[in-house]
Amino acid sequence: MLGIWSDSLDHLVHLLVAFVLALPIAWNRARAEHTAGIHTFPLVAMASCGLVQTAISVIGAGVPNNANILQGVVTGIGFIGAGAIIRQGDFTTGHATAASIWTVGIMGAAVGYGYYDIGIILAGANFAVLMLRMRSPGRSSAPETSPGEC
């Protein structure tokens, strides 16, 4: 079976919303020269959204097994985010990127379930925090990461 084509437009809308909401965060991280950037964040958002949309299509909405799907999303995104954290001597870097990856994954899952409001709030809050952090005058002289790192 090739799936239910009548749902294709609905799935496309969910995936596009997840993609668009991830772009400002991706742009921020890419602009700051982090390796997780313009490619990683939209893909994480769309993959999370796609997984949730597939689960809803296959097992149905509101089924208790959807909790297992969310556990898988959280675990997988935690694994990707952990890769963004780098320790060099006494400095540990990449926390903002790792937290952003996790937030974008949850945002994608929320959009996948149709909770666009949660997705918009998460994307806006994440982007705002990243922008505030960049403009904060009281930052230490040590950057979060060197160019080319996560």
Beta strands, then each sheet from edge to edge (+ up, - down):
strand 1: 86-88
strand 2: 91-93
sheet 1: 1+ 2-
end
